[in-house]
Amino acid sequence: MDTTDNVMTTGAGVPSPFRRPTPSPAPSPVSRPAPTARALTPVPPATVAATPSLPAPTVEHQQLERRRRIGARWFYWVAAVSLINTVVALSGQHWRFIIGLGTTQVANALALRTGRGWAPALVLDLVLIGGFVLLGYLALQRHLWAFAVGFAVYALDGLVFLAARNWIGLGFHVFVLVMVFKGLQAAHQLDAGRA
């Protein structure tokens, strides 16, 4: 065996097809960065096993949740449209959205017609609009009483349109009341299902 050229020979002097690998130079400690160890936080098996698996919501449950949210969001719509009606009245325009609160429209019309009394009208507007925003928030948080209070206040507000014989405005009030009532029913069914 010849060690100078790393060639093995057979007994007949023929070079062997098997060669020893040439030794590689020792790696330089500066050329390669040292491997970093990852910090792993072990999770105890009891914690993973203790987590209960939640059942997937049924289609009926999802539909009830959707109806509840839609009914609650109608309070936001009423508040937003009433706010727009107040801004329009302050600017001196004479058009209004129908689904807004009739009480704020009457207060704004009286203040506009007399030319004074804007402060009480604006306070009434802000209290009613803010109240509907609060009712919408609480209804979305699953408070049944918020649906009931909002339904009652909006029904009383519809009497303004009935007294003025504004049938279109009254019709829109009835539509919104139906949507809020459906949201109330859905919230009640969901609340009964959790008990």
Salt bridges, closest charged atoms under 4 A:
GLU65 OE1 - ARG68 NH2 2.79
GLU65 OE1 - ARG69 NH1 3.61
GLU65 OE2 - ARG142 NH2 2.48
ASP157 OD2 - HIS173 NE2 2.82
ASP191 OD1 - ARG194 NH2 3.26
